[in-house]
Amino acid sequence: MISTRRLFTSFSLAAASLLALGQAQAQPSNYPAKPIRWVVGYPAGGGTDFLARTVGAQLSRQLGQPILVDNRPGAGASIAADNVAHSSADGYTMLSADNGVLVYNPVLYKKLPYSADKDFGPVGMMGRSPLLIVASPQAGLTDAKALLAALQRSPGELSIATAGQGSPHHLALELFQREFGVKLLHVPYKGGAPALQDVMGNQVPLMMLDLPSGISAVKAGKVVPLLALSGERIPQLPQLITAREMGYPAVEAYTWQGLVLPSATPKEIGARLGTELQKAMADTAVRQKLFDAGWEARPADAADMNRLIDSERKKWQPLIKALGITLD
């Protein structure tokens, strides 16, 4: 018969071996040992999906493991955020986190299935896209001055489409109206694609657009860019005037994308991914692909991403609360 002491010793040795194996697997020298899942809170084929797949392909080459994009759209990307927040914190699940997930949702929703403050650890920033106002070619508006003149003639009558209630596009519209002292009729859609289709078809004369969602339409002349809500001119549209140039420096709005992990992920793994992400974002081919798709590569480390989140919350959350915008 095997003694209790021998059994205890055997179990102890087995447990110690498993612990040592787990610790070894957590070390960056052994990471990653299997494919990584990259969760995206928007549909396949959109701007966020393109960014993840472009950067993910380069990261995969650097890390020597497949990176599998997992699209989980819905509820302002909170479905995807919830999935990652409650995934194993082992470095094999990460999330494309935008200003919706980290800045807007905490005040747009009374109840969220995740905590933007506690559930995620930033890896780093990837890119951003300024928002711009575009018009249907049939609207007869050719530039920002013509737009403002039309708004002054008919306050509250011109319709403008956005990607949805509480979206970055909607909030940029509210900021534009407040600072410029104008009023438009907001038409929220369920996504940017149907909104863009209706603007190109002149069902709605105006749209608040993020460039990755409409760069092909802009280049083809299917919509007319009127005004960029950015601090400097958009590199892909250098002829387009900015709100800052018109004397409204506070009217600056972007969609941006960073990469996060579950907050309990070992710091060594987060640091390794952060280093590799910066390397991927510096790749010339990656940057060109993003530029062509309407993105501006804006790599930054985890500390800078935290600072951006903090400044964005101070800017946008009071506006959302003042307007009383809620989504549940």
N, C-alpha and C positions, 0 to 999 in steps of 0.2 A: 504494500500500500504506500502511496506517495504521501510524505508527511506534509502537514500544513505549512511548515517553514519552507520546504522545497517549492511548494506551489506558489507561496507568496513571493519567493525569490524569483521564480520564473516569470510571474506576472509583472514584477517590478522591472526586470530586465527588458521584457517586451515593451512595457510602457515607456521606458527610457529610450529604447530604440526608435519607437514611433515619434516621440518628442524630438529626438535629434534629427530624424528624417524631416519632420515638419519645419524645424528651424532651418535646416539646410535648404529646403525648397524655397523658403522665404528670402534667402540671401540673393542679392542682385546678380551674383556670379552664376547662379543656376536659374535665373528668371529671364525670359519665360520658358517653361518646359512644355507648354501646350498652347493651342490657339487662344487668342484673346477676343472677347466679345465686345464690340463697340455699339452701344445702344444710341439710337437717334430717334428723337421724339416727333419726327415729321416724315411724310411719305417718301418713298423711293422716287428718285428723279428730280427732287427739289434742290434748292441751293444748299441747305444744310447737309443733305444726303451726299451731294457732290463733294462738298468740303471733306466730310468724313472719309469717303471712299478714296479721294485723292491723297489726303495725308496718310490715311490708313495703309494704302499700298506702299508708300515709302517707308513707313514705320515697320511694316511687315518685312521688307527687304533688310532693314537695319537690324531687327530683332531676330530674324530667322524663324519666325513663326507666323502662321496665317492670322490675319485680323478680320473677323467676320462681322460685317455691319448688320445690326438687328433693328429694323424699323418698327417702332411702336408709337404711332401717331395718336393724337387725341388729347383733349382737355389742356390745351396750351403746353403740351409736352410733359404734363405732370404724370401721365401714365408711365412714360419712359423713366422719369425721375424716380418715381415710386419703385419701379422694378430694380433700378440700380441701387437705390438707398437700402433696399432689403436683400441685396445679393451678398454672396460671400465676399469678405474683404480680403481677398487673396491676390489682387492685381490682375485678375482675369475677366473682370467686368468693368467697363468704363463708359462714361456718358458725354455726349456733346451737350454742354450746358450753355444756354444763351441767357440774355437779359430777361427773357420771359420766365425761365425756371428759377433764376437766382435773385431777380430784382422785382418783377411785377407780380408774379403769382402769390407771394406771401401776403400781399394786400388786396389782390383781386378776388381771392378765395377765402372765405371764412374758415373753411376746413381743407387742409391739404394732407395728402397721404405721406408727405415727407416734410422734413425740416430743412429749409434752405441754409440755415445757420449751422446745423449740427450733423447733418447726414453726409456731407460731401467734403472731400479734400481736394483743392485745386492742384492740377498738374501743370497747367500753363495755358496761355492764350494762343489762339491760332489766327483768327482774322476778323475783319469787320466789313460792313457795307453801309455806306450812308444811305439815308432815305431821300427820295426826291419826289417832287410833284410832276406828274406827266399828264398830258391831255390827249384826247382823241383828235386825230387830224381834222375831223369834221367840226371840232369845237371852235375853230377860228382863233385859237390862242397860240401865239408864237414864242412868247418869252414871259419873264416874270412881271415886267411892267404891264403887259396886256392882261395878265392874270389879276393883278391888284386893281387895275382899273375896272375890270368886270365885277370884281367882288365889291368894290365901292359903289358901283351903279346898282347892283342887285344883291344886297346883303341877305344871306340865308337862302338864296334861291339856287345857286350852283351846287350840283351834287358831286360828291367825291367818294370814290370807293376805297375801302381798305380790306386787308386780309382777315379782319374780324374784330369784334368788340374786345377791347382789352389787349389787342396785339400791339407790338412796337409801332406799327403803322398808325393805328388809332391814336396812341398816345402822342406820337409826333404831330399828328393833325391837331390835337388839342393844344399842344405847345405852340404850334404855328399860329393858330387862331388867337390865342391869348396874347402873344407877343406882337403880332402884326395888327391886332385890333380888328379882325375880320370874322365873318361868319359864313360857314358852308353847311350844306346838308349832308350829314354823314350817312353813307350806305355801307354797312358792314357785311362782308361776304364770309363764307366758310372756306377760307383759304385764298391765297393770292392768285392762283391760276384762273378760277372762274371770274374773279374781279377783272383781271387783265383782259380776258376774252370779251367781257361786256364793254370795256373801255375801247378796245380796238374796234368793236362793232358799233360804237357810239350810242350804246344804251345808257351809259354814264359818261359825262364829259371829262371827268378828272379822276386821278388815282394817286394815292400815296404809295409809292413803289420802292421796294428794295431792289438794287441793281441786279443781283444774281437771278431774281425771279423774272426779270424783264429785259435783260441786256440784248437778247436777240431781237426782241420787238423794237427796242430803241434803235438798234443798228439798221433794221429793215425799214425804218420810218413808219412803223405801224402805230407808234405813239410818239408824242412830241415832248421832250424834256423841257421843263419850264424853270425849275428852281431846285437847287441842291440844299438840303438841310445839313450842311457840314461846315467844319471849321476852315477847310481849304478845298480847293477845286478837286473834283473827282478825277483821278488819273485817267480813267477810261473815257471821260467826257470833259476834257479840259476847257471847252468853250462854254460850259454851263456855269452861270453865275451862282454864287452861294448867298445864303441869308446873311452871313457875316458881312459880305461885301455890300449888301444893301443896308447895313446899319443895324442888324439884329443879331449880335453875337451869341445871345442866349439860345437862339434857335439852331440847335445842333442835336441831331438824333441819328443813331446808328443801330443796326442789328449787329450783334457780335457773338462770337463763338469761342468758348474755351473747353478744355477737357478736364473732367473731374473723376475721382474714384470714390468708393465708399470711404467714409472718414476713418474707419478703423484699419484701413490698409497699412501695412508696415511702411514706415517712412522711407526705408531704403528702396522699396519698390517704387514709391511715388517719385523719389529723386531720380531713379534710373529712367523712368518713363519721361520725366521732365527734361532730362538731358537729351534723350532720343527725340522728343518732340521738337525741341529747339533746333536740333540737327536737321530733322525732316523739313521744318519750316524754312530753313536756310537753303534748301536744295533749289537750284535754279529752275529745273523743270517743274517742280511743284509750284513755285511762285508764279511761273508763267501760266500754268494751267488755271490757277486761282484767279489771276488777273484777267485772263480771257473770259472767265465765267462770271466776272463782276465783283469778285472779292478783292480786298486789300489785305495782303499778308501782314499781320501785326503780332509777331511772336513776342511773348513775355513770359517770365517765370511765375511760379506760384505766388510769390510775395507781391509782385506787380498785379497779378490777377485779383488777389484779395483787396488791394488798394482800389482797383477799378470797381469792383463790386460795391465797396463801401461808398465811393463817390457817386455811383449810379443810384444807389438806394437813397442817398440824401437828395438827389435831384428829382427822381421820378416818384418815389412813394408819397411825398406830400401832395404832388399834383393829382395822383390817383385818388387819394383820400379826399382832397378838396372837391373833386368832380363827382365823388360818390359812385365811382364805377365799381361794380361787383359782378362776378360771374357765377355765383351760386346763391 
